[in-house]
Amino acid sequence: MLAGTAKQDITPKDAVWMEGMIRAHRSDGVHDALTARALYVADGEMQTAIITLDVCAIQDSDASAIRHEIEAQLGIPSANIIIAASHTHSGPATIGFFSDGEPEYVQWLGKQVVLAVAEAKASAVPALTGCASGSETTISHYRRFRSDAGQIVMIWEQDPSLGGMTVMGEADTEVGVLKFVKASNPEKTIGLLFNYAGHPNVMSGDNYSISADYAGAASRILEEKLSCISMFTNGAQGSVDIDNWAWRDWQGVEVLGSALAQVVSDVSCGVEVSSQELRISRVAYSLPRRTISEEQLRWAEDILAQTGGKLQAVADGVGDDFKALLYKQTYDLRDKTVDIEQVCIVVGDCAFLSFPGELFTEIGLEIKRRSPFNKTYIIDLANGYTGYVPTSAAIAQGGYEVDTRPINADAEQAIIDHSLYLLNQLK
């Protein structure tokens, strides 16, 4: 097996609209750099690349264009490539959830990604690899609560420590680490790929400085400490969040980033490396789109008549103005399905399974539990973006993610079934 890593700066050079929160204007500075990191792995004729980006999300069409450009220039099959966003809420508007987006930035980003993969491939050397897991319990918290009044309340809407709220689930605390070392010198680490389900939104919508948030801080701290490229991939994080009532500042970014980096570092030290086999496959399918009722449509049209489609800035969450816009867009797309592609990369008995959206943590845990591999990690926000995928139980309860989802209640089981099909096929 060959492995190589590289990275490229993807910090915007000018002021940009920012993703993740509804903001009133473009960015006004850069707090910390954004980075594209690439891992190249080859086993005989089989090649793959995993790319991590310090951005909130990436559009399906943009991810596809970059993957095909990598194939054209470097010969790595596009079907074997995963491009994963960290989901920082302080990065450029690569999709434009709440603005027109930044298409010129995305074009430049694609070129930087190709450069990173080219450098990773050029640097590849014979490698040994291994995988292990740890646990981090202080960063991610299950964010859906039921109030004493029977309403679903998000963690940013009411402080759970004040009482009157019952948590509706559990976070996934697993931290997975895939480690590559030089075969000729196992003490020399080539790179780390780590996986953790979380929402990198320490900095709220009041922040106008570009930042990779705590996920980026974790990678930076690890690279400084271990002298190897360290790549964060997000897990099934659709129903978890940070503690929105603490650490909502730059100190919080460092505290949470340091906590995650410490776990990754500790796990890395215990990884046993050996020669492993690489296997890759993918599955593509379509899901029905969510149905917007006539009543919901009339409500949305009334709101849009008042707002003209303009959005008011908010520090966390979204208002009725955004929900109305989303309802109308979803209704207009009612005859079109939601296309899903999942890529699975297996190294030895460790599987990394991509998903192009924000799976509820419960769905990720179920896939992990039923996987035939010793270790299975979900890479959310990869190769595109379909939005939130709540469980059918959560859809019956309601709440923020349910209000803003694009797909129907059947999605949960379909995704689990296709994921397990892919995993069992590779096993």
C-alpha positions as CSV (number, residue, x, y, z in Angstrom):
1,M,0.0,0.0,0.0
2,L,1.1,3.5,-0.8
3,A,0.0,6.6,1.1
4,G,0.7,10.3,0.9
5,T,-0.8,13.5,2.3
6,A,-0.8,17.2,1.4
7,K,-2.6,20.4,2.1
8,Q,-3.4,23.8,0.5
9,D,-4.7,27.1,1.9
10,I,-8.3,27.8,1.0
11,T,-8.7,31.0,3.0
12,P,-10.8,33.6,0.9
13,K,-8.7,36.5,-0.2
14,D,-11.6,39.0,-0.1
15,A,-14.7,39.6,1.9
16,V,-17.3,36.8,1.3
17,W,-20.8,35.9,2.3
18,M,-20.5,33.3,5.1
19,E,-22.3,30.0,5.5
20,G,-23.9,28.3,8.5
21,M,-25.8,31.3,10.0
22,I,-28.0,34.0,8.6
23,R,-25.7,37.1,8.6
24,A,-26.3,40.7,7.7
25,H,-23.2,41.3,5.6
26,R,-20.0,39.7,4.2
27,S,-17.0,38.7,6.3
28,D,-14.9,41.5,7.8
29,G,-11.7,39.6,8.4
30,V,-9.9,36.3,9.0
31,H,-9.4,34.9,12.4
32,D,-7.7,31.6,11.3
33,A,-6.8,30.0,8.0
34,L,-9.0,27.5,6.1
35,T,-7.3,24.5,4.7
36,A,-7.9,21.7,2.1
37,R,-6.2,18.5,3.2
38,A,-5.8,15.4,1.0
39,L,-5.0,11.8,1.7
40,Y,-4.0,9.6,-1.3
41,V,-4.0,5.8,-0.9
42,A,-3.2,3.2,-3.5
43,D,-3.2,-0.6,-3.3
44,G,-2.0,-2.2,-6.6
45,E,-4.2,-0.7,-9.3
46,M,-6.8,0.6,-6.9
47,Q,-6.5,4.3,-5.9
48,T,-8.5,6.6,-3.7
49,A,-8.4,10.2,-2.3
50,I,-10.1,11.6,0.7
51,I,-10.2,15.4,0.8
52,T,-11.3,17.4,3.9
53,L,-12.3,21.1,3.5
54,D,-12.7,23.7,6.2
55,V,-16.1,24.8,4.8
56,C,-19.7,24.3,5.9
57,A,-20.8,22.2,3.0
58,I,-20.3,21.6,-0.7
59,Q,-22.8,21.4,-3.5
60,D,-23.3,18.1,-5.3
61,S,-22.5,19.6,-8.7
62,D,-19.3,21.3,-7.4
63,A,-18.1,18.1,-5.7
64,S,-18.8,16.1,-8.8
65,A,-16.9,18.6,-11.0
66,I,-13.8,18.6,-8.7
67,R,-13.8,14.8,-8.5
68,H,-14.0,14.5,-12.3
69,E,-11.1,17.0,-12.7
70,I,-9.0,15.0,-10.3
71,E,-9.7,11.9,-12.4
72,A,-8.9,13.7,-15.6
73,Q,-5.6,15.1,-14.3
74,L,-4.4,12.4,-11.9
75,G,-6.1,9.2,-13.0
76,I,-7.9,8.6,-9.7
77,P,-11.4,7.3,-10.4
78,S,-14.0,9.9,-9.4
79,A,-16.2,7.1,-8.0
80,N,-13.3,6.4,-5.5
81,I,-13.1,10.0,-4.2
82,I,-14.6,11.5,-1.1
83,I,-14.7,15.3,-0.6
84,A,-15.8,16.1,2.9
85,A,-16.7,19.4,4.5
86,S,-16.0,20.0,8.2
87,H,-19.2,22.1,8.6
88,T,-17.7,25.1,10.1
89,H,-20.3,27.8,10.4
90,S,-17.7,30.6,9.9
91,G,-16.6,29.7,6.4
92,P,-17.4,31.1,2.9
93,A,-20.9,30.5,1.4
94,T,-20.0,27.6,-0.8
95,I,-23.6,26.7,-1.3
96,G,-25.5,29.9,-0.4
97,F,-28.1,28.6,2.1
98,F,-28.8,32.2,3.2
99,S,-27.2,34.3,0.5
100,D,-26.3,34.2,-3.2
101,G,-23.2,32.2,-2.5
102,E,-19.7,32.7,-3.6
103,P,-19.3,30.9,-7.0
104,E,-15.9,32.5,-7.8
105,Y,-14.5,31.3,-4.5
106,V,-15.8,27.8,-5.2
107,Q,-14.1,27.7,-8.6
108,W,-10.8,28.7,-6.9
109,L,-11.4,26.2,-4.2
110,G,-11.7,23.4,-6.7
111,K,-8.3,24.3,-8.2
112,Q,-6.7,24.2,-4.7
113,V,-8.2,20.8,-4.0
114,V,-6.7,19.3,-7.2
115,L,-3.3,20.8,-6.2
116,A,-3.6,19.2,-2.8
117,V,-4.4,15.8,-4.2
118,A,-1.6,16.0,-6.8
119,E,0.9,16.8,-4.1
120,A,-0.5,13.9,-1.9
121,K,-0.1,11.5,-4.8
122,A,3.4,12.7,-5.6
123,S,4.5,12.2,-2.0
124,A,3.1,8.7,-1.6
125,V,5.4,6.1,-0.2
126,P,5.0,2.5,1.0
127,A,2.9,2.6,4.1
128,L,1.5,0.7,7.0
129,T,-1.8,1.6,8.6
130,G,-4.1,0.9,11.5
131,C,-7.3,2.1,13.1
132,A,-8.6,2.6,16.6
133,S,-11.3,4.5,18.5
134,G,-11.5,6.7,21.6
135,S,-14.3,8.8,23.2
136,E,-14.9,12.5,23.7
137,T,-17.8,13.4,25.9
138,T,-17.5,17.2,26.5
139,I,-17.9,18.7,23.0
140,S,-21.1,17.3,21.4
141,H,-24.4,17.1,23.2
142,Y,-27.7,15.8,22.0
143,R,-29.5,19.0,21.0
144,R,-33.2,18.1,20.9
145,F,-35.2,18.4,24.1
146,R,-38.9,18.2,25.1
147,S,-40.0,21.0,27.3
148,D,-42.4,20.6,30.2
149,A,-45.0,22.1,28.0
150,G,-44.5,19.3,25.5
151,Q,-42.7,21.3,22.8
152,I,-39.5,20.2,21.0
153,V,-36.9,22.8,22.0
154,M,-33.4,23.1,20.5
155,I,-30.4,23.5,22.8
156,W,-29.8,27.1,21.6
157,E,-33.3,28.1,22.4
158,Q,-33.3,27.3,26.1
159,D,-30.5,26.5,28.5
160,P,-31.0,22.9,29.6
161,S,-29.2,23.6,32.9
162,L,-32.1,25.7,34.1
163,G,-34.4,22.7,34.1
164,G,-37.8,22.1,32.5
165,M,-36.3,20.1,29.5
166,T,-35.9,16.4,28.9
167,V,-33.2,15.3,26.4
168,M,-34.5,13.2,23.6
169,G,-31.4,11.2,22.7
170,E,-27.7,10.6,23.1
171,A,-24.6,11.9,21.3
172,D,-22.2,9.7,19.5
173,T,-19.0,10.1,21.5
174,E,-16.7,7.9,19.4
175,V,-13.6,9.4,17.9
176,G,-12.1,7.2,15.2
177,V,-8.5,7.5,14.0
178,L,-7.0,6.0,10.9
179,K,-3.2,6.3,11.0
180,F,-0.7,5.9,8.2
181,V,3.1,5.5,8.8
182,K,6.1,4.9,6.6
183,A,6.7,1.2,6.0
184,S,10.5,2.0,6.1
185,N,10.2,3.9,9.3
186,P,7.0,3.2,11.4
187,E,8.0,6.0,13.8
188,K,7.3,8.5,11.1
189,T,3.6,9.2,10.7
190,I,2.4,10.2,7.2
191,G,-1.0,11.3,8.3
192,L,-4.1,10.9,10.5
193,L,-7.7,10.8,9.4
194,F,-10.0,11.3,12.4
195,N,-13.8,11.2,12.7
196,Y,-16.1,12.7,15.2
197,A,-19.8,13.7,15.1
198,G,-20.2,17.4,16.0
199,H,-21.3,20.9,14.9
200,P,-18.4,23.3,14.6
201,N,-20.4,26.4,15.4
202,V,-18.7,27.8,18.5
203,M,-18.8,31.1,16.8
204,S,-22.4,32.2,16.2
205,G,-24.0,34.4,13.5
206,D,-22.7,37.4,15.3
207,N,-19.2,36.5,14.1
208,Y,-18.0,37.9,10.8
209,S,-14.4,36.6,10.9
210,I,-13.5,33.6,8.8
211,S,-12.6,30.6,10.9
212,A,-12.3,26.8,10.7
213,D,-13.8,26.7,14.2
214,Y,-12.9,23.9,16.7
215,A,-12.5,21.2,14.0
216,G,-9.9,23.3,12.3
217,A,-8.3,24.1,15.6
218,A,-8.0,20.4,16.4
219,S,-6.3,19.7,13.1
220,R,-3.9,22.6,13.6
221,I,-3.0,21.5,17.2
222,L,-2.4,17.9,16.1
223,E,-0.2,19.0,13.2
224,E,1.9,21.2,15.5
225,K,2.2,18.4,18.0
226,L,2.7,15.3,15.8
227,S,4.3,16.9,12.7
228,C,1.9,15.2,10.3
229,I,-1.1,16.2,8.3
230,S,-4.3,15.6,10.4
231,M,-7.7,15.5,8.7
232,F,-11.1,16.0,10.5
233,T,-14.1,14.2,9.0
234,N,-17.5,14.9,10.5
235,G,-19.7,12.0,11.6
236,A,-23.5,11.7,11.7
237,Q,-24.0,15.0,13.4
238,G,-27.6,16.1,12.5
239,S,-28.9,15.8,16.0
240,V,-25.9,16.9,18.1
241,D,-24.4,20.3,18.9
242,I,-22.0,22.2,21.1
243,D,-23.2,23.6,24.5
244,N,-24.7,26.8,23.1
245,W,-24.6,28.4,26.6
246,A,-20.8,28.1,27.1
247,W,-17.7,28.7,25.0
248,R,-19.3,30.9,22.4
249,D,-16.0,32.8,21.8
250,W,-12.5,32.3,20.4
251,Q,-11.4,30.8,23.7
252,G,-14.1,28.2,23.2
253,V,-12.8,27.4,19.8
254,E,-9.4,26.6,21.3
255,V,-10.8,24.7,24.4
256,L,-13.0,22.4,22.3
257,G,-10.3,22.0,19.6
258,S,-7.7,21.1,22.2
259,A,-10.1,18.6,23.8
260,L,-10.7,16.8,20.5
261,A,-7.0,16.9,19.5
262,Q,-6.0,15.4,22.8
263,V,-8.3,12.4,22.3
264,V,-7.0,11.9,18.7
265,S,-3.4,12.1,19.9
266,D,-4.0,9.6,22.7
267,V,-5.7,7.2,20.4
268,S,-3.0,7.6,17.7
269,C,-0.4,6.5,20.1
270,G,-2.1,3.2,20.6
271,V,-2.8,2.4,17.0
272,E,-1.3,-0.9,15.8
273,V,-0.1,-0.6,12.2
274,S,0.4,-3.3,9.6
275,S,0.0,-4.0,5.9
276,Q,-3.7,-3.8,4.9
277,E,-5.9,-4.3,1.9
278,L,-7.8,-1.4,0.3
279,R,-11.4,-1.9,-1.0
280,I,-13.7,0.7,-2.5
281,S,-17.3,0.7,-3.7
282,R,-20.3,3.1,-4.1
283,V,-24.0,3.1,-4.3
284,A,-26.4,5.6,-5.9
285,Y,-30.1,5.8,-5.4
286,S,-33.0,8.3,-5.2
287,L,-35.3,9.3,-2.3
288,P,-38.7,10.9,-2.5
289,R,-38.8,14.6,-1.6
290,R,-40.7,15.9,1.4
291,T,-44.3,16.8,0.7
292,I,-45.3,20.4,1.5
293,S,-49.1,20.6,2.1
294,E,-51.3,23.2,0.6
295,E,-51.7,24.7,4.1
296,Q,-48.0,25.0,4.5
297,L,-47.7,26.5,1.1
298,R,-50.3,29.1,1.8
299,W,-48.5,30.0,5.1
300,A,-45.2,30.3,3.3
301,E,-46.7,32.5,0.6
302,D,-48.2,34.8,3.2
303,I,-44.7,35.1,4.9
304,L,-43.0,35.7,1.6
305,A,-45.5,38.4,0.7
306,Q,-44.4,40.2,3.9
307,T,-40.6,39.7,3.6
308,G,-40.2,39.7,-0.2
309,G,-37.9,36.7,0.3
310,K,-35.3,38.7,2.3
311,L,-33.8,37.1,5.4
312,Q,-33.2,38.8,8.8
313,A,-29.9,38.0,10.4
314,V,-30.1,35.8,13.5
315,A,-27.3,34.5,15.8
316,D,-28.6,30.9,15.9
317,G,-31.2,28.8,14.1
318,V,-33.6,30.3,11.5
319,G,-36.8,32.3,11.5
320,D,-40.1,31.9,9.7
321,D,-38.7,34.0,6.8
322,F,-36.2,31.2,6.0
323,K,-38.7,28.4,6.6
324,A,-41.2,30.0,4.2
325,L,-38.5,30.3,1.5
326,L,-37.5,26.7,2.0
327,Y,-41.2,25.5,1.9
328,K,-41.8,27.3,-1.4
329,Q,-38.6,25.9,-2.9
330,T,-39.4,22.4,-1.8
331,Y,-42.9,22.7,-3.1
332,D,-41.6,23.8,-6.5
333,L,-39.3,20.8,-6.6
334,R,-42.1,18.4,-5.6
335,D,-41.8,16.2,-8.7
336,K,-38.1,15.7,-8.4
337,T,-36.4,13.1,-6.3
338,V,-33.4,13.7,-4.1
339,D,-30.3,11.9,-5.5
340,I,-28.0,10.2,-3.0
341,E,-24.5,8.8,-3.6
342,Q,-22.5,7.0,-0.9
343,V,-18.8,6.0,-1.3
344,C,-17.3,3.4,1.1
345,I,-13.6,3.1,1.5
346,V,-12.4,0.1,3.5
347,V,-8.8,-0.2,4.9
348,G,-8.4,-3.6,6.5
349,D,-11.3,-4.1,8.8
350,C,-12.1,-0.3,9.1
351,A,-14.8,1.2,6.9
352,F,-15.4,4.9,6.1
353,L,-18.9,5.5,4.6
354,S,-19.8,8.8,3.1
355,F,-23.2,10.6,3.1
356,P,-24.0,13.9,1.4
357,G,-25.9,15.6,4.2
358,E,-26.6,15.7,7.9
359,L,-27.8,12.3,9.2
360,F,-29.3,12.2,12.6
361,T,-26.9,10.6,15.1
362,E,-29.3,7.8,15.7
363,I,-29.1,6.7,12.1
364,G,-25.3,6.8,12.1
365,L,-25.2,4.7,15.3
366,E,-27.6,2.1,13.8
367,I,-25.4,1.8,10.7
368,K,-22.3,1.4,12.9
369,R,-24.1,-1.2,15.1
370,R,-25.1,-3.4,12.2
371,S,-22.0,-3.0,10.1
372,P,-20.0,-6.2,9.4
373,F,-16.7,-4.3,9.9
374,N,-14.8,-4.1,13.2
375,K,-14.8,-0.3,12.9
376,T,-17.2,1.8,10.8
377,Y,-17.3,5.6,10.6
378,I,-19.8,7.8,8.8
379,I,-18.4,10.7,6.9
380,D,-21.2,13.2,6.8
381,L,-21.4,16.3,4.4
382,A,-19.4,14.4,1.8
383,N,-19.7,14.7,-2.0
384,G,-22.7,17.0,-1.8
385,Y,-25.4,18.3,0.4
386,T,-29.0,17.1,0.8
387,G,-29.8,18.7,4.2
388,Y,-31.0,17.2,7.4
389,V,-32.1,13.5,7.6
390,P,-34.1,13.1,10.8
391,T,-35.4,9.8,12.1
392,S,-39.0,8.9,11.4
393,A,-39.6,9.2,15.2
394,A,-38.1,12.8,15.2
395,I,-40.3,13.7,12.2
396,A,-43.4,12.8,14.3
397,Q,-42.1,15.0,17.1
398,G,-41.2,18.1,15.0
399,G,-38.5,20.7,15.7
400,Y,-35.9,22.7,13.7
401,E,-34.4,19.9,11.6
402,V,-37.8,18.4,10.8
403,D,-39.1,21.9,9.7
404,T,-36.0,22.4,7.4
405,R,-35.5,18.8,6.0
406,P,-35.8,18.2,2.2
407,I,-36.8,14.5,2.2
408,N,-39.7,12.4,3.6
409,A,-40.1,10.1,6.5
410,D,-39.1,7.0,4.5
411,A,-35.5,8.3,4.1
412,E,-34.2,6.8,7.4
413,Q,-34.8,3.2,6.5
414,A,-33.8,3.6,2.9
415,I,-30.4,5.1,3.9
416,I,-29.8,2.4,6.5
417,D,-30.6,-0.3,4.0
418,H,-28.4,1.1,1.2
419,S,-25.6,1.7,3.6
420,L,-25.6,-1.8,5.0
421,Y,-25.9,-3.2,1.4
422,L,-22.7,-1.4,0.5
423,L,-20.9,-2.4,3.7
424,N,-21.8,-6.0,3.3
425,Q,-20.9,-6.0,-0.4
426,L,-17.4,-4.9,0.5
427,K,-17.1,-7.3,3.4
